[in-house]
Amino acid sequence: MLDAIIIISFILATGGISYHGVELLPPAMTDQVTNLQALRWVMAGFGSLVGMAIGLSAQGAYRRVEAQIKKMPADMLLSRAVGLVIGLLVANLMLAPLFLVPVPPEFGFVKPLTAVLGSLLFAFSGVTLADSQGRALLRLISPQSVEALLVAEGTLQPSATKVLDTSAIIDGRIQALLDTGFLEGQILVPQFVLTELQQVADAANDQKRARGRRGLDVLKRIQNAYPDRILIHPADYDDINTVDGKLVRLAQEINGTLFTNDYNLNKVASLQKVRVLNVNDLAQSMRPVYLPGDSLDLRILREGKEPSQGVGYLEDGTMVVVEEGRSHIGGELQVVVTSSLQTAAGRMIFARPKSTLVA
């Protein structure tokens, strides 16, 4: 509807100007025309075609501006609007004395021209200032930040919003954290994360498909258990290609906390000053410490990198590399810890079969 209004407005405007513009033609030209009324309609038709072309161009420009505004973060849009208003107010205050200055009639155009150019200059300066100091400008105008406005809408809870990534949903430990009450605040699941989770669930690879379906099941369970805390958010960023980049941008915009167990995403978000809760870090801090000489029962699941190694896992997911354990793949074995390696990405334990040490 708006597109049609824009085009019709330009057609009527240019058609009307062309129709009445015949009167501005030189008399020598109009005297040669036998039917002046027909010339008016011809000029009106030509002007209407020009108006249609201009209207189509204006419509395309309007759509591009509208698309850019939709992509713009809420705080940037609000701060630019405030900057524009402040710029225009300053322009009016600064330029008002100009209209009191007497000028010769032949220079009467100077006042309106200066007013227009000055208004454009101050408006541009206000928007530029808002881009560089947007959040500070908002806090100067109002003590309520963008986050506070979203809280007032009921979209977010103050300083407690957690943004979930795909790996944290598939991991599933978030459900236990919610059940025990250790994770507070609102849980935000962006639409692009849900899309990625669905793509994993539809993957051709059986292992990926199982992980994706597990993630969807976990999300459904926590949504049923905590309907007031789990929010599917439609945020998306067409200018960012990666899900990790979109997660970081969203967490920055809402001043939220990124909840993940992805090591690389954790590092990237930390570099960009985004607060991160890594469920692996929590698990490591709560994980029992195995010292050399401790024994444990372990099921050997696969081969290790070295010819004689076997690999098993503790209940919490810690990998245990067993020397001379390859021949026991598929069976359970009592092993003795020889050493352990602790890293930010996880913990690894090295062990040997107890029977080998006894021998």
N, C-alpha and C positions, 0 to 999 in steps of 0.2 A: 504494500500500500504506500509506504513512504517512498519507494523507488518511483512509483507512478506520479506521486505528488511533485517530486523533484523535477522529473522530466517535463511534466505538463506546465509547471511554473516557468521553466526556461522557454518553452515553446510559446506560451502566451506573452511573456515579457518581450522576447526578441521579435515575435510577430507584431505586437502592438507598436514597438519602437519603429520597426520597419514601415508599418502602415502609415504612421504619422510623420515618419522621417522624410517622406516625399516633399513635404513643405519646405524642407531645408535645402532642397536641390536648387541650383542656380536657375533663375527665371529663363535664361536662354535655353536651357534643357527642357523645362516643363512646357514652354511655349510650343515646342515641336511635337508634343504629345497630344494626340487628338482626344484620347479618352483617359483623363487623369485618374478617374476612379478605378479603371482596370489596372493602371500602373500601381495604384495603392495595393490592390489585392495581390498582384504579382510580387511586389516587394514584401508584402506580409507573408506570402507563401515561402519565399526564399529565406526570409528571416526566421520562419518557423523551423525550416530544415536546419539552419545554423543553430537555432536554439535546441533542437533535438540532439545534435552532435555535442553541444556544450553540456546539455543535461546528462547525457550518457557518460561523458567524462567526469562530471561532478558526482554522478552516482557511484562510479568506480572509485573515485577518490574518497567518497564518504565511507564506502565499504572497507577500504584499506585502513582508514582512520579508526573505524569501529572495531576492526579486527585487532589493531594494535592496542586499543584501549582495553579490550577483553583480555589480552595477554598480559597487560600491565598489572603488577602486584597492587593489592589494595592500598598499602601504605604509600607507594609511589603515586598512584592516582590521586589520593587524598592530598598528599603534600604538594603536588603540582597544582591542584585546584586552589589550595590555600595560597601558594606562591603567586599564582596568576591574580587572585583577588587583591593580595597585598601590593603587587606591582601596579595594578590599575589605581588603587587608592593613593599610593604615593605619587603616581603620575598626575592625578587630579589635584593633589595638594601642591605639588611643585609648579604645575602649569597654570593654576588659577590666577596668580598675579599677572600673567602674561596678557590676559584679556582686559586688564585695566589700563594697559599701556596704550596711549593713542598712536595710531599709525595713519599715514596718508591713505586715502581711498584706493589709490592704484596698488597699494600693497596690502589690501584687505585679505588676500588669500593666505598671507603668512600665518595668521593666527590659527585657522583651522588646520592648515598643513602641519604646523608645529605641534598642535595638539594630537593629531593622528600619529605622527612619527614618534613623539614623546611617549604616548601611551603604548605603542608597539615596543619601544625600547625598554620601558620599565616592566611591561608584561613579560618580555623575554628574559629580562634579568631576574624577575621573581621566579619563573619556572626553572631557570638555571640554578638559582640558589636552592630551590626545593630539591633538585636532583642531587646536589652535593651534600646538603644538610637537611634531608627530608625528615628523619626521625626527630632531630633536635628542633626543627621548626614546628612539628606537630606538638611536641611537649611544651614548646613556648606558647603556642596558641591555646592548648588545652592540656591539662594534666593527664587526660586519658590518651593512651597510646592506641595504635591499631589493634594490639592484642586485647586491650581493655574493651574496645568497641566490639570485637568478636565475642568476647566473654559476655558482654551485655546482650548480644543476640542469642546467646545460648550455644554458640558453635563450639567454643573452647572453654576450658576451665583454666583459671589463672595459674601460670607457671608450673603446670603439671601435665601438659599434653605430651604424650609419647607417640612418635611416628614410627609405625612398624614397617620393616622391610620384608622381602620375600623369605630370606633365609631364617629370620626370627619366627615367622609363622610356621614354616616347615619344621623347624627345630622342635616346636611344641612345648618347650619349657615355660613359655609365657603363661600357659594355663595354670601351671602349678604356682607361679608367682602371684597370679591374680587370686587363686583360691586361698593362698596363705596370707594375703593382704600386704605383701611386701612391695607390690607395685601399685602406686597410687595415681590418681588423675585420670584423665580421659585418654583413650587409645584411638589413634587416628590411623585408618588404613586408606591410603590414597587409591584412587581408581586405577592408576597405572600399575600399582603393585598387584592389585586384584587381577588385572589383565595379564600380567606376567605369570602369576600363579596359575591362571587358567591355561596359558600356553604350555607351561611345564606339565600340567596334568594331561594335556592332549599330545604330548611328545610321543614320537615313535619308539624311543628307547624305553624299555620296561622299567628300568630303575628310576629314570627321571619321572616317568608317568606315575609311579607309585609314590614318589616324594611329593609331586604336585597334588595328588589326591589326598595324601595325608595332610598337607597344608590346608586344603579346602575344608577337610573334616575338622581340623583344629580351629579354624576360623569360625566355622558354623557353631561349634560347641561353645566357644567363649562368647559369641554373639548371643546365643540363646541364654547363657548363664548371666551375662552382664549387658543386657540390651541398652541400658542408659549410659554405658561407658564406651562401647564400641561404635565408632562412627566411620562410615564409608564416605570419604571426601572426594568430590569431583575434580579436585585440582589437577592440572596438567600443564605442561610447558612444551609447546611445539618447537621452540628454538633449542631445546636440549634433547639429544638423541638417546642418552643412557638413563636407565632407571636410577642408578646411583646418583647421577647429577641432579635429577629431578627431586630425589629425596633430600639431598643437601639443600637445594634451593627452598623447598617447602619448609624444612626445619628452620632455616634462616628467617623466612618471612613471618612465621607465626611464633618465633622465639621458643620453639619446642625442643624436645629431646629425642634424638634418633635412637631407636631400640633395634639392635642388630647383633648378629654373631659373625658377620662378615669382616674378616681381618682387614682387607684392603679398604673397604668402605669406612671402617673405623678410623683408619689413618687419614684418609682423604678428608673426612668430616672434621677431624680434630685439627687438621691444618687450616681449615676454613672457620675455625672458632665455633663449631657446632658441638653442643654437649652430646655425648654418646653414652649410652648404657649398653655394654657388651655382655651378653649373657655368659659368654665363655670366661670373661674376667671374673664374674660372680662365681661361676662353678669352680674356677681355679682357687679362689680364696676360700671356698668351703670344702675343697677336695682334701681327703686324708693324705698325709705325707707317708710315702713308703721309703723306708731307709734300707740301705744295703744289709742283707741278712734276713729281711722279712720274707716270709713265704706266703704264697697265695695259690689258690686253685684257678686254673685258666684253661679255656677252650681255645685250641689253636685253629684259626680259621683259614689262613692263607699263607703263601710263601712270602719271605722277606726279600730284601734286595740282594743280600749275600746268599751264596749257594746253600748254606746250612741253616739259615734263619727261618723261623716261623713267626707269625704275627697273630696276636690275640688282642681282645679289648676287655677292659673292665666295664662294670655296669654303667659308669658315668661317661664312657666313651674314650677313656685314656688308652692309648695304644701301647701295647707291651711287645717288645721285640725279644724273642727267645732264641738264644744261640743253641744250635743243634736241635731246633724244634721242628724242622721241616718234616721229619719222618713221623711226626705226631699230628699232622694236619687232619682235622675232623674229630679228634679225640680230646679228652680232658687230661691235663697234666699239672702236677704240682711243681711250681717253679720257685726259685729264690731270687730276690732282687739283688742285682749287682751294682746298679747305678741308675740315676734318673736325670733327665734333662728338662729343665723348665724354660719355656720361652713365652713370649706374649701371644703367640699363635696357639699354644697348648702345651701339654706335658707329655713326655715320652719316657717310658720305663724300660730298662734293659734287664734281662734275667737269663738264668740258665735252668735247665731241668734239675730238680733236687737230686734225682737218682744219679746224675752225672757227677755232681759235687761229692756225693757220698762215696762213689766209686773212686 
